[in-house]
Amino acid sequence: MAIPDYQTIMLPLLKLVKAEGPISNQSAIEKISDEFKLTKEERLELLPSGQQEKITNRVIWARTYLKKAGLLDSPSRGINVITDEGIKLLTENPPLINVKLLKRYPAFLEFQNLTKKDNDDVKSTSLVEMSDETPEEVLESSFLNLKQNLMSELLTKIKSCSPEFFERLVVEVLLKMGYGGSRKDAGQAIGRSGDEGIDGIINEDKLGLDVIYIQAKRWENNVDRPEIQKFAGALQGKRAKKGIFITTSKFSPGAIEFARSVDSKIILISGDQLCEMMWENGVGVTTHSSYEVKKIDSDFFIE
């Protein structure tokens, strides 16, 4: 069974709290997971950010909305009990509880109005109301869409640049990741050898204790096994143990399999991976806007 959305969880959660009496958040998450017969994989499935399990996020948001409507209460940290208003609603035997139903409660409407005023953006709140995703999921999905669009534009931009610029770009990314020593040394190393399938050499660390040989290909077509074989042969000719093959395209299954089979350590970096590295290390991109998502520091309020 698929992981239920947070609105689908509201009614089972309210019934669960009524039946169990005071129940902890963790117990509620486990029992809701059991009720919906979630598999081990589904229980461990994370939000796109990787910061929290999806089912945990959805149960907590269902709980939050029920609390804002006055249907649940928390007599102590992480403990849930049903209120008289919650019991009253269950006597009506509603087929489901969702945001639309919760709007009948003044406390919930006040919560929504405060949220709209804080955001100064009614559209963003309406988007959450219409969606089966929790606010975090809406935020993360929007973030991922923006990131994916930027990644696509970034790769197109890289492919339109000259091979010389691409080599300088590779240098900059590796420097940002901690390789190469100084920019001057790295810049001199890349693009000068150009022989035997080697485009350049860069220090693995700032002290130059080991070196990495680099092949950089600004290609449209996939890189196939023969190209990796030539690179591996070039490494062997240099008695090199480590190499990086970077391309603006992708690698064929045969190329990937061969890279794994040779004695030399060959790292394959596709165009998509290169863009991800540029994103993470701030190469070729700038921060347009940033938002902080905060939560209550419960330890701060311990007396």
N, C-alpha and C positions, 0 to 999 in steps of 0.2 A: 504494500500500500504506500502511496506517495505521502510525503510529509504534509500534514494538514496546514493550511494557512492559519494565521492568528485569529481570524474571526470565526473560523470553524471550531477552533479550540475553546472559545469563550463559554459555550453552553456546557460541554463536558467538564470543563474546569470548575464552573460554578457548582455543578452537581457533585463533583468529586469533593470539593471543600465541604459541602453540606453533609455528605455521607461520612467523611473521615474525621470531621471536627477540625481542630487546629492541625494544620499540615504544613510542612516546610516546603520551600520552593523546590528543592532537589527531589523530595518525595513526589511532589506534584508532577514534575517533569517526567520522572520514571513511570508513574502510573498512567499519565496521558500517553506516553510512548507505548506502554503495554496495551492500552485501550485501542489504539490505532494500529496495533500489531506491526510496529516499525521494526525493520531488520537492524542488525548491528551496524551495518554500513550507513543506513539512514539516520540512526541515532548519532553517529559520529560525523555526519556530513556538516561541513563548516560553511559559514558565510563567505562571500568572495574575499573578504579581508583576511580570513583565516583566524580571526580573533575569538570566535565563539561558535558553538554548535548551533545549527539552524533551528532545531526543535527547541533548544533552550531559549533562544532569542524569541521565538514565537509564543512560547508559553508565558514568558516573562511579560511580553507586551500584551497578551490577552489578560493577564493578571492586572497589569497597570490600568488598562481601560476599564476593567470591572471595578477596580478600586476608585477610579475617578468618577464613576457613576454612582458610587456609594453602595455597590452590591457586595464587595469584599472589604475586609479591613485587616490590618496587621497589628496585633496587640504587642508584638515584639519583632525584632529584626529577622526577616526571612520567614516569618510564620503567617499563615493566612487563615482567616475565619470568615464565615458568611455572615452578613448583616440581616436584620429583619427585612430590609428592602429586597435583599437577594432572595430570601426565602419566599417572600411575597411574589416575586417574579416567577419563581419556579412553580408555584401553585397555578399559574396561568398556563403551564405546559407549553411554552413557546417552542416552535419547531427549530428555531435557531436564535442565537444572540449575535448581533452584528452592530457596527457603528450606527447604522440607521435606527435601530431599536434603542440604543443607548442615548440617543438625542432626546428621548422623552424625560430624561433626568436633568434637572437644572444644574447640578454639580458638574455633570459631564459637559454641558453646553458652556458653562463658565470656563472649564479647562480648555475647551477648544478655542474659545474666544481669546483667552490669555495666550495660547500658542500662536494664534494668528497675529496678535499684536506684537508678540516677541519677535516673530519672523518678519513682520511687516510684509507678508506675502501670502495672501489668501489662496492663491493658486497652488502653492506648494502643499498646504494643508489639504486642499481638496483632492490633490493627486493621491495623497496617502489614504484618504477616505475611500476613494474609488478603487484602490488597489487591494489585492489580497496579501501584499507584502507588508512587512513591518516597516516603520520609518527608517530603521537602519538598512533594511534591504533595498528600499527605494533609493536611499542616498548612495549606497554602494553600487547598485545597478547603474545609476546615473553616472557615477564616477567612472565605472568600467567602460560605459559607452563612450564617454568623452576621451578616455585613455586610448581605447581601440581606434577611434577616429584619428587621434593624433598619431598613433603608431603607423597607421596607413599612410597618412600625409608625410610623415617623417621618412618612411622607406622610399616613397616616391621621390622625395627631395634628394635623398642620398643617391639614388640611381641616376638622377639627372646631372650629378656632379662629375667632374673629371676623375680619371683613375688616380692622378696625383693627389687630388683633394681627399679621395677615399682613403689613401694611405695615411695622410695626415690625420684624418678622422680616427682611424684605427689607433694611431699613436695616442691621441688625446684620450680616448676611452680607456686604453690600457694604463696610461698614467694616472687617470682618476681612480682606477681600481688598485693602484699601489705598485704597478710594475714600472720598469724602465729607468729608475733613478731620476735624473734631471730631464727636463723637456729637451734641453740641448742635446744630451747624449742620445735620447730616444729618437729625436729628429734626424740625427746623423746616421743612426743605425738602420732606420726604415728606408727602403727605396734605393739603397746604394749597391746592394749585392746583385740582385736581379739575375742570379745564375743558378742553374741546377734546380729549378723549382722553388727557390727561396727568395722571397721578396725583402726580407729584412731580419734583423736580430735585435732582440730587446732583453734587457736584464730582467731576471725573475724577481729580484729584490734590489733595494737601493744600494747594497754593498756589491752587487755584481757577483754573488757567489755561484750563480748558475745563469744560463742564458736560455731563451726560448726563441726558436725559429718560427717565422711567420710567413704565411701565404695569404694574400688579400686579393680576392677576385670580385670585381664589380660586374656581376653577371645577371642576366635575366633567366637563362635556363638553369635547371637543376645541376648541381655538381655530382658527377657520377664517379663510380669506383676507380676508373683509370686515373683521374686527377689526384685522388688520394693515394693511389699506388705510387705515382710519380713523386708526390710530396714525401711519402714514407721513404722512398729510395734516396731522395735528396738528404733526408735526415740521417739515414744510415751512412751516406757518403761523408757527412760532416761529423759522424760519430756522436750525433745529438740524441738526447733521450726525450726531449719535449718539443712539441710543436703545436701551433694554433693555426687552423685553417678558417679564415673568415670570408664569408661571401654575402652578397646582397640578395641571393636567391635561397634555395633550400638544398638539402642533400638527399640523394636517392637512398633507398634502403640498402642497396649494395655498398654504397660509400660508407654508410654508418656502420654496417657489419664489418667491413674491412678495417676501419679505423679502430675498432674494438679488438681486432685479432692480432695486430702487430705488437712487437715488443716496445717500440717507442710510444710514449704517451701523446696521443694526438687528440686535441680538443677541437670539435667542429662547432662553429658559431654561425648560425643562419642569419638571414637578414632580420627576421622577427626577433631573434635573440639579441642581435646587435642593437636594435631599437630599444629593447627592454633595458639593456645595459646603459644606453644613452639616457633613458628616462631616469633610471635609478641614480646615475652619477651626474646628472645635470649637464650633459654634453649636447649642445645643439637645441636645447629647450630652456625656457625660463618659466618661473612660477608666475601665473597670471592671478590666481586667487588661492587662498588657503582658508580652511574651516577646521575648527577644533570641536570634536565631539567629546563632551565631558560627562562624568557621572559623579554621584555623591561619594565622597570619601567617608565611609562609615566609621573608620577608625578615628577620624577627627572628632566625632561626636560621642566617643566613649568617655563617660565621666568617672 
